């Protein structure tokens, strides 16, 4: 039975799926912590109307400052820049220096001071939830002040060197000026990478540089990307996009094609080569080949990282217990299913999804979820694209690119045709990325016309937890044997929990590879599979917990609602509450869940 955990389809690979948020360049952007008591300033003499007007101006200024910090964030955030007062901003990629992180903390302090001038009771309900979210995140930002040097922007899956090519390739050409901005950004890649290189050198000097295994994985990844210089991904994709851009003369098209090729060959590829050379030079200077707890303040940083990554307020020991309980429960459920239905295991090895083509799967899911999820307009579009061959080895099996808030109906899901991923078997992965996962969650919230500042609040546990929840839900509507579907759900939960416990064991409890393998062998993992897990957890700590803990937190919220509402509980209503609340720390969501439950309990209609 235990070995089934590693044999089920699309179980282990799903954990590497990445959600490309609009704040990819700012690892210490808004972060999360346990819900803090809100300071209610009664000495604010403004009228409620004045307070609300000033608060709207404040959160709009936060939005403008955040999206204009770098041009990729801006391009992925808004389509009509003039409408938001964001036209004419010079191209920028920002930087990854310690000073930039320190400046971010200074900004957090100033914003927190500004927030504490508002009388909370004078704010509208919508403003209060925005206040609660931002207040908690700013407080948590300040907790990172003594551990900034532990942050990392490079990584085999979510590192900037892996994501930048896709973000550049998908840079939106809404108008002609965007083309010029894009080419200028290519020219800025060397200076941006220089800031990363300098940061990595500083980490090396302090004994905080990455493990040799992680460094080599990133080196290999970069080499793959620049392997074919003349036919580089950024050249071929640009040529196709520019040919289809309306309103350009032949001379302009030729000029843009030449300018792009020159920028890729003279700036982007040399920047990657420089990064490769630096990593080769620094390789071997790392003092720790194990998890974060092997560093002096590693445990402290891991605690911060888990909170900021997942949005959960629980301690590490509480999280570990939650994972253990969920793992045990799933194992028991799997045993019961296989006892009651002895042939289910063999059916699970042989089943096939009826919707094998990605586009057909998306269209089917869009209709099938309507029973249990709130309605979303039929005018939402989704284009399926495929990862360029030069990026197939390093990128995930699938990912979703968040569209601009004023163009949220135009969506793109990327799939990876690498031979290690079977796209005909990717129904649940597609559900994770499209309906009722990332695409649906993002589009539903944006359809409510939220304040623009909500789009810059990035809560990994909320988004990835929901997408994992959606993925597990999809088994029930996949058109497969119901007992197979139940087994697959429990198997996936068990696998998620095994990975979550491995993450904590390696990065907080000090497990070395031998200790990890002892743990994993109980679940059918081979030694080579165990090595892959170990290297992944060391390279990108807490990354897997976004999926696992995020999902479990949503289940805990649902259980609370079910227990308190009893016969009044309705699954579609719960989904609507969660989606309407939007991205937030789970502690904040829990507070509003209590209010939602109370409203239903008091509803006598």
C-alpha positions, 0 to 999 in steps of 0.5 A: 500500500505504501509504495502506491504513494510514489506510483500514482500519476501526477503526484510528485511532479505536481509539487513543482508547479509554480504560480508566477505572481507579479512580485517575482523580483521582490522576495521580501515583499508583503509577507505574513504573520499571526493576526495582530490586534488592530490599533484603533485610534480614537484620537483621529478627529476626522469624520468617517467620510474623511477617514475613508477618503484618506484611506483610499488615497493611502492604499492607492499610493501603496498600489502605485509605488508597488507596481511601478517599482519595476517594469515587469511588475507594472506590465503584468499588473495593468494594461491601461497605464494612463488610467492608473496614472502610471504612464511615462515611467522609465524602464527598470528591473529593480535590484536584489541588493541588501540595501534594496531590502533595507529600503523596503523595511524603511518603507514598511515602517513608514506605511505602518506609521501612516496606517496607525493614524486611521480610526479603524472603526471609521473605515468601511467593511472592505477597507477594514479587511484591506487594513487587516491584511496590510497591517499584518504583512507590514508587521511581519516584514519588519521581523526580517530585519536581522535575517535579510542575508538569508533570503535567496532569489536563485533556485532551480524551480522558482529562482529568477534565472528560471522565471525571467525568460518566460516573463520576458517572452510573455511581456505584454505588447499592449501598445507600441511603447511597450515594445521599446520598453521591453528592449530597454529591459533586455539591456538592463538584465546585466546590471540586474544580474550584477546585483544578484551576483554581488548579493551571492558574493556577500552571502559567500563571504558570510558563509551563507552561500548555497550548496554545491548541488544547488549551484550546479543545478542552476548552472546547468539550467542557465547553460541550457537556456543560452545553448542556442544563441542565434535561435534563443527563445527570446529571439524566436518568440519576439519575432513571432509576436512582432510580426503579429503586432498591428500597425507597424511598417515593414521597416519598423518590424525589421528594426525591432527584430534587429534591436531585440536580437542585438539586445539578447546576444549582447546583454541577456546571454552575456548576463547569464554567462556572467552568472554562470561564471560567478556560480562556478567561482563561488561553488565550494564556498558554501559551509552547509550542504544540509537544510537552513537549520545548519546556519547560525540563524537558519531556524529563525529564518525558516520560521519567518520563511514558512509564515511569509510563504504560507500565510499560516500563523501556526508554529513549526511544531503545530504544522508538523502535528497537522501534517502528521495527523493528515498523513495518518488519516489519509493512510487509514482512508486509503487502507479502508478503500482498498479493503472495501474495494480490492481491485481499486489499486489495479484500476488506479494503475490503468485508468485514463482520463476522458479529457486528454487534450488540454483545451478540451479539459479546460472547457469541460472543467469550466462547465463541470464546476458550476454546481459547487462554485460561484458563477463566473462570466463566460467571456473569460478566455484561456490560451494554452501555450507550451514551454520552449524546448530550451526551458523544458528541463528546468520548468514545471509541468504547468503554470499560470501567468496572472494577467493585468487587473484591467485585462483579467479576462485574457488568460494564459496557461503554460504546459511543458511537453518534456517527455517526463510529463505526460500531458494526456494524463494532466487533467488534475494539473490543468485543474490546478492551473485553470478551473477551478484553480488559479485562473478561476480564483484570480478571475472570480476575485477580479470580477468583484472589482476590488481595490487595485491594492489587492492585486499586489498582495501576494499570499502563496499559501492562499493561492497555491493552497486553493489551487491544490484544493481545486486539483483534489476536487477535480478528481470527483468530476474527472469522469473516472471510477469514483473509488479510484478518484477517492484513492487518488485524492487520499494518495495526493494528500498523503504525498503532500504531507510526506513532502511537507514533513520532509521540508520541516525535517531537513530545514528545521529539525536537522535531518541529513540525507540518511535521516530523510531516507529512513523516513521516506523508505516507509513510504516506498521512496527509493534512494534516488527519489530520496536524493531528489527530495533532499536536494529540492528541500535544501535548494528551496525551503518552504516552497512545498509547504505553500501547497501542503499547508495552504491546502490543509488550512483551507480544509480546516476553515471548511471543517470549522464552517461545517461543524458550526453551521451543520445543516446550514452549511453549503459548499458553494457558499463556502467557496464564495466566501473564501474566494470573495475574501481574496488573498490574505493570511489565514488568520485574517480569513479565520476572523472573517470566517467567524463573522460569516458563520455568525451571519448565516446562523442569525439568518432566519430567512 
